[in-house]
Amino acid sequence: MYYLIIQAFLSRNQMDAKISLSRALIIEQMIRQTMAIIQTRIFEAKYEPSRFLQKIFYRKRRHIIDLSIQGLVSF
C-alpha cells in the first residue's frame, strides 16, 4: 500500500497517479473490512463454549494432579 502511494506521488502523469491511489484505496478498504471482522470475532471469542469447557476440564485435572502429588509426598 505504501509502495502504491509513493508511486503515485512520484509518477510523471496524473492518470498513473490516480491509478496507483485507487489501488491503494482498494487495499485500504480490504484491510479495514478484515480488521472489522477480526474485532467482532475477538469480542465473540470469550463467549465460546469450548473455552468454558476447557476451564472446567483443566480445573478438574489440576485438582487430580495435586491430589496425586500430595499422595506421593505423604508416603
PLY file of the C-alpha trace (Angstrom):
ply
format ascii 1.0
element vertex 75
property float x
property float y
property float z
element edge 74
property int vertex1
property int vertex2
end_header
0.00 0.00 0.00
2.83 2.39 0.87
4.57 1.47 -2.35
1.49 2.45 -4.35
1.18 5.78 -2.53
4.83 6.66 -3.13
4.50 5.53 -6.72
1.52 7.87 -7.14
3.44 10.86 -5.82
6.48 10.06 -7.96
4.55 9.33 -11.15
5.05 11.54 -14.17
1.44 11.98 -15.22
-1.79 12.43 -13.32
-3.51 9.36 -14.76
-0.88 6.94 -13.41
-1.07 8.70 -10.04
-4.84 8.23 -9.90
-4.49 4.55 -10.80
-1.93 3.98 -8.03
-4.02 5.87 -5.48
-7.15 3.93 -6.42
-5.25 0.65 -5.97
-4.05 1.84 -2.57
-7.62 2.77 -1.67
-8.85 -0.71 -2.60
-6.17 -2.29 -0.41
-7.04 0.05 2.46
-10.72 -0.87 2.22
-9.86 -4.57 2.26
-7.70 -4.11 5.35
-10.44 -2.15 7.13
-13.05 -4.81 6.34
-10.77 -7.55 7.61
-9.98 -5.65 10.80
-13.69 -5.09 11.48
-14.36 -8.81 11.11
-11.43 -9.68 13.36
-12.61 -7.27 16.06
-16.07 -8.83 16.16
-14.57 -12.34 16.24
-12.31 -11.42 19.14
-15.24 -9.95 21.03
-17.33 -13.08 20.43
-14.47 -15.45 21.33
-14.96 -15.01 25.06
-18.46 -16.46 24.74
-17.38 -19.66 23.00
-18.40 -22.77 24.94
-15.13 -24.52 24.21
-13.19 -22.08 26.36
-15.63 -22.60 29.21
-15.31 -26.37 28.90
-11.52 -26.09 28.81
-11.54 -24.13 32.06
-13.69 -26.77 33.72
-11.54 -29.62 32.40
-8.24 -28.05 33.42
-9.60 -27.14 36.84
-10.52 -30.78 37.45
-7.19 -32.02 36.01
-5.25 -29.67 38.23
-7.12 -30.95 41.25
-6.40 -34.60 40.35
-2.72 -33.83 39.76
-2.49 -32.00 43.07
-4.02 -34.98 44.87
-1.60 -37.42 43.25
1.38 -35.26 44.18
0.15 -34.99 47.77
-0.33 -38.73 47.89
3.24 -39.36 46.73
4.69 -36.92 49.21
2.90 -38.46 52.18
4.42 -41.93 51.60
0 1
1 2
2 3
3 4
4 5
5 6
6 7
7 8
8 9
9 10
10 11
11 12
12 13
13 14
14 15
15 16
16 17
17 18
18 19
19 20
20 21
21 22
22 23
23 24
24 25
25 26
26 27
27 28
28 29
29 30
30 31
31 32
32 33
33 34
34 35
35 36
36 37
37 38
38 39
39 40
40 41
41 42
42 43
43 44
44 45
45 46
46 47
47 48
48 49
49 50
50 51
51 52
52 53
53 54
54 55
55 56
56 57
57 58
58 59
59 60
60 61
61 62
62 63
63 64
64 65
65 66
66 67
67 68
68 69
69 70
70 71
71 72
72 73
73 74
